[in-house]
Amino acid sequence: MSTTRICAVLLLLLMTAAPTFQAAAHTTVASSTPPSGSTLEQSPPVIELKFHGAINLTSVVVIDAAKAERKIDFTPHASATVFQLPNPQLAAGKSEVKWTGLSKDGHVVTGSLAFEVKPKEPKAP
């Protein structure tokens, strides 16, 4: 096989593998507790996010049904695969929890979770 042909084959292999390497560097949420899409009786005491790979969270906000945006705290404040969002205070109705972070390779990654908290039933007199 000629040197030109070998170089062409190697270039083709690298070009087809490059998207795989890039995709592997950006992490996504593996799971959350409670699961995204859940209908809850009340706001959970904590929301836990588990990622497929390490990430540095930089921001987490809750957007409620009235479209009001509120920052919420998270731990740890370091690169990790599991984060806790203590006392998110989700209001009755639909809420979106949006997160932003930096993946291992320094790229900004974002995502969101959706929850619905049932309204409290009025107490009978």
Secondary structure, DSSP 8 states (H G I E B T S, - for coil): --HHHHHHHHHHHHHHHHHHHHHHHS--EEEEES-TTEEESS--SEEEEEEEEEEEEEEEEEE-TT--EEE---B-SSSEEEEEEE-----SEEEEEEEEEEETTS-EEEEEEEEEE--------
